[in-house]
Amino acid sequence: MNDAQILARRTPRKTPPRILCIGMPVRDLTFRVPGLPARGSKENATHFDEICGGNALNGAIGIARLGGRASICGPMGDARETTSRYIFDKMAEEGIEMRHIVHMPGLVTPISNIMIDPSGERTIVTFRDPELWKVRLPDTNTLLEDCDAILTESRCAAFCTNLCAEATRRGIPVIVDVDRAMSLREGLLTASSHLVFSSEPLQETAGIADDGEALKKIAKLTPSFLAGTRGALGTIWLDEHHHLQQTPAFPVHTVDTLGAGDVFHGGFALAITEGQNLRSALKFASAAAALKCTRFGGAFAAPQRAEVEALLSQAQAVGTASTGQ
């Protein structure tokens, strides 16, 4: 789906767009450490925090902070778990809807141990019960009611591809966060409107060690918009003529990258749903992710809309001054 098609289906609204975020909520145990411990050694953390995360949940927090409405759908463990109650309480504080969560009796909600080093980079160990992948989502019509876009991740293809295909058939944007290699026969390649890869899985998916050439190869297999995020190097993407374009990252002092990519995807999904053009949407998402990186707390450090707009205005003013206009 191109920009014109997305804009064509939009009608004036009195409420913010509602985005359905599909994935697995995770309980995150985060530790700030002076350095990653060597094998068989011990390391004292300088700070500990318990939060919740997962791509979909983090994206939903970003969307809500930026002025959208977010709803989460996907599997969680037994409803009697302490973890389940904790996540529901935290999402209620953020104003995020949880009625489409599917509790799976006897199973464990995913849990992650996260170590954050002084550079802000994170090292993660996660346990996801394999049985969670067998989830059956609620009825399609129920999920797509009052749904302006879907945000999901490639790892959830097994249980959300059919829903995404129906959404695209109805003209609802489907934004996919690709953070691991996909098969070139993967259904989400065509059951989506926007595919946003991380650099490494982009190259692994295409089998090409160059982001631009990888995008061009994948473009032969899907009509979806394609982009690759590259951290401090910014975002590379294909325009409607399949010409390579780049959107720079915002230079910031990074202290915590946990959740930054998910906030990027949430911001991008919201901007697309609002009708922003691709370049503006990518800048908006980059600004949101950059601000998140300047403070600890995973996606709970995601910025408010006013902060993002202030950073964008500042960058525009600097750009205008540098060109003498």
KESE-519752 format. One line per field, with one value per residue (C-alpha): y negated, z negated, x. Coordinates in steps of 0.05 Angstrom, whole numbers, plus 5000, padded with zeros to 4 digits. Example, Ala and Ser with C-alpha at 12.3 -4.5 7.8 and 13.67 -1.06 7.14 Angstrom:
# KESE-519752
north	[5090; 5021]
up	[4844; 4857]
east	[5246; 5273]
//
This chain:
# KESE-519752
north	[5000; 4932; 4864; 4845; 4908; 4898; 4825; 4844; 4889; 4838; 4797; 4739; 4767; 4740; 4791; 4810; 4870; 4938; 4986; 5060; 5084; 5160; 5197; 5227; 5183; 5197; 5186; 5152; 5155; 5101; 5092; 5036; 5065; 5034; 5090; 5156; 5212; 5263; 5335; 5366; 5299; 5252; 5179; 5129; 5088; 5013; 5010; 5057; 5046; 5091; 5068; 5101; 5104; 5143; 5112; 5103; 5077; 5029; 5004; 4994; 4952; 4909; 4901; 4881; 4831; 4800; 4789; 4852; 4906; 4974; 5043; 5106; 5175; 5239; 5296; 5291; 5343; 5365; 5308; 5326; 5309; 5251; 5230; 5225; 5182; 5137; 5126; 5111; 5060; 5025; 5022; 4993; 4937; 4923; 4925; 4985; 5034; 5107; 5140; 5179; 5214; 5290; 5323; 5395; 5437; 5469; 5431; 5379; 5308; 5294; 5266; 5231; 5217; 5153; 5125; 5053; 5032; 4961; 4948; 4960; 5025; 5083; 5158; 5200; 5271; 5288; 5349; 5359; 5421; 5457; 5472; 5397; 5399; 5444; 5387; 5375; 5302; 5275; 5268; 5227; 5181; 5166; 5149; 5105; 5067; 4994; 5014; 4961; 5001; 5063; 5064; 5133; 5168; 5221; 5274; 5274; 5294; 5364; 5337; 5269; 5275; 5291; 5232; 5185; 5210; 5194; 5126; 5108; 5133; 5083; 5027; 5025; 5011; 5069; 5049; 5106; 5100; 5150; 5163; 5232; 5264; 5281; 5334; 5304; 5345; 5315; 5296; 5230; 5205; 5195; 5192; 5124; 5052; 5033; 5077; 5045; 5088; 5083; 5083; 5153; 5191; 5149; 5174; 5245; 5247; 5225; 5262; 5197; 5160; 5091; 5058; 5022; 5081; 5125; 5078; 5079; 5155; 5161; 5108; 5157; 5202; 5153; 5090; 5067; 5005; 5028; 4996; 5016; 4984; 4978; 4945; 4884; 4889; 4874; 4908; 4930; 4940; 4947; 4893; 4907; 4910; 4960; 4908; 4912; 4856; 4843; 4811; 4792; 4809; 4755; 4748; 4757; 4780; 4853; 4885; 4941; 4971; 5020; 5011; 4957; 4998; 5014; 4941; 4926; 4975; 4949; 4878; 4897; 4936; 4877; 4826; 4869; 4877; 4802; 4792; 4766; 4779; 4831; 4784; 4746; 4811; 4837; 4772; 4773; 4845; 4830; 4771; 4812; 4868; 4819; 4786; 4854; 4871; 4811; 4842; 4908; 4949; 4986; 4963; 4931; 4877; 4863; 4789; 4750; 4720; 4649; 4672; 4704; 4644; 4598; 4641; 4641; 4565; 4556; 4600; 4563; 4496; 4521; 4548; 4483; 4442; 4487; 4477; 4402; 4402]
up	[5000; 5019; 4985; 5031; 5015; 4940; 4945; 4988; 4934; 4879; 4858; 4809; 4737; 4669; 4633; 4642; 4687; 4654; 4669; 4654; 4629; 4637; 4598; 4532; 4470; 4429; 4357; 4358; 4301; 4318; 4288; 4300; 4299; 4305; 4355; 4378; 4332; 4361; 4365; 4295; 4260; 4219; 4228; 4182; 4214; 4200; 4209; 4215; 4242; 4258; 4318; 4374; 4447; 4511; 4580; 4583; 4512; 4520; 4586; 4552; 4498; 4551; 4588; 4525; 4503; 4573; 4573; 4605; 4577; 4569; 4559; 4547; 4573; 4563; 4515; 4442; 4388; 4336; 4313; 4240; 4250; 4211; 4277; 4313; 4259; 4258; 4334; 4334; 4279; 4315; 4381; 4345; 4320; 4393; 4418; 4462; 4477; 4459; 4473; 4533; 4492; 4493; 4427; 4436; 4373; 4341; 4383; 4363; 4390; 4423; 4378; 4396; 4358; 4387; 4373; 4394; 4400; 4392; 4467; 4462; 4502; 4475; 4472; 4464; 4445; 4454; 4438; 4480; 4468; 4536; 4524; 4528; 4603; 4610; 4589; 4628; 4633; 4622; 4680; 4739; 4744; 4670; 4675; 4736; 4709; 4699; 4720; 4759; 4765; 4741; 4713; 4705; 4708; 4756; 4703; 4693; 4765; 4745; 4710; 4742; 4817; 4835; 4794; 4827; 4896; 4882; 4854; 4918; 4959; 4922; 4933; 4861; 4857; 4828; 4803; 4788; 4745; 4774; 4722; 4745; 4813; 4853; 4906; 4976; 4979; 4914; 4918; 4882; 4942; 4977; 4918; 4898; 4922; 4888; 4871; 4827; 4818; 4771; 4810; 4793; 4807; 4870; 4898; 4873; 4905; 4972; 4968; 4987; 4943; 4963; 4936; 5000; 5046; 4996; 4998; 5073; 5075; 5026; 5064; 5122; 5076; 5042; 5056; 4984; 4966; 4945; 4896; 4855; 4789; 4773; 4705; 4705; 4781; 4790; 4835; 4907; 4949; 5018; 5045; 5092; 5151; 5115; 5107; 5044; 4993; 4925; 4862; 4812; 4738; 4685; 4648; 4573; 4512; 4506; 4437; 4452; 4519; 4489; 4525; 4572; 4635; 4611; 4596; 4667; 4696; 4653; 4673; 4747; 4744; 4711; 4761; 4821; 4792; 4782; 4856; 4851; 4913; 4909; 4898; 4844; 4811; 4809; 4779; 4727; 4708; 4705; 4660; 4612; 4610; 4600; 4540; 4509; 4513; 4469; 4407; 4371; 4365; 4430; 4466; 4402; 4419; 4485; 4497; 4499; 4565; 4546; 4534; 4603; 4638; 4601; 4624; 4696; 4695; 4666; 4720; 4774; 4748; 4747; 4818; 4843; 4811; 4840; 4911; 4901; 4915]
east	[5000; 5028; 5018; 4961; 4922; 4931; 4910; 4850; 4821; 4829; 4769; 4766; 4766; 4750; 4792; 4866; 4881; 4877; 4935; 4931; 5000; 5009; 5063; 5083; 5088; 5151; 5171; 5239; 5290; 5342; 5411; 5460; 5530; 5600; 5616; 5590; 5614; 5663; 5641; 5638; 5649; 5605; 5590; 5555; 5500; 5497; 5421; 5362; 5293; 5233; 5193; 5154; 5172; 5169; 5165; 5090; 5083; 5141; 5112; 5045; 5076; 5110; 5044; 5006; 5060; 5058; 4983; 4955; 4910; 4942; 4913; 4955; 4938; 4978; 4992; 5010; 5017; 4966; 4921; 4938; 5011; 5041; 5074; 5007; 4976; 5038; 5037; 4962; 4971; 5029; 4990; 4930; 4974; 4994; 4922; 4935; 4878; 4891; 4823; 4851; 4906; 4899; 4917; 4942; 4929; 4990; 5041; 5092; 5093; 5160; 5215; 5280; 5345; 5375; 5444; 5458; 5531; 5559; 5551; 5476; 5480; 5439; 5451; 5388; 5371; 5297; 5254; 5191; 5150; 5147; 5073; 5057; 5068; 5006; 4960; 4896; 4879; 4808; 4759; 4786; 4726; 4731; 4805; 4797; 4738; 4758; 4829; 4868; 4933; 4968; 5039; 5070; 5138; 5163; 5171; 5095; 5082; 5057; 4996; 4983; 4995; 4923; 4898; 4949; 4929; 4857; 4876; 4914; 4856; 4812; 4862; 4887; 4962; 5004; 5073; 5121; 5182; 5233; 5286; 5306; 5318; 5255; 5245; 5237; 5173; 5147; 5073; 5084; 5124; 5058; 5010; 5038; 5042; 5108; 5167; 5220; 5282; 5341; 5406; 5431; 5366; 5357; 5423; 5410; 5341; 5367; 5433; 5469; 5520; 5495; 5432; 5414; 5422; 5386; 5325; 5325; 5325; 5268; 5229; 5222; 5181; 5133; 5094; 5107; 5147; 5217; 5266; 5326; 5344; 5419; 5423; 5468; 5474; 5400; 5350; 5356; 5293; 5264; 5218; 5159; 5208; 5252; 5307; 5348; 5336; 5367; 5340; 5395; 5392; 5389; 5455; 5443; 5480; 5458; 5450; 5400; 5380; 5330; 5264; 5289; 5275; 5205; 5191; 5216; 5166; 5110; 5124; 5129; 5063; 5028; 5057; 5036; 4966; 4961; 4977; 5048; 5090; 5145; 5203; 5166; 5143; 5214; 5241; 5185; 5202; 5277; 5266; 5223; 5275; 5333; 5299; 5284; 5358; 5376; 5345; 5338; 5275; 5265; 5202; 5178; 5228; 5193; 5180; 5116; 5092; 5113; 5185; 5189; 5160; 5209; 5268; 5242; 5233; 5303; 5333; 5296; 5320; 5392; 5384; 5355; 5410; 5465; 5438; 5431; 5356]
//
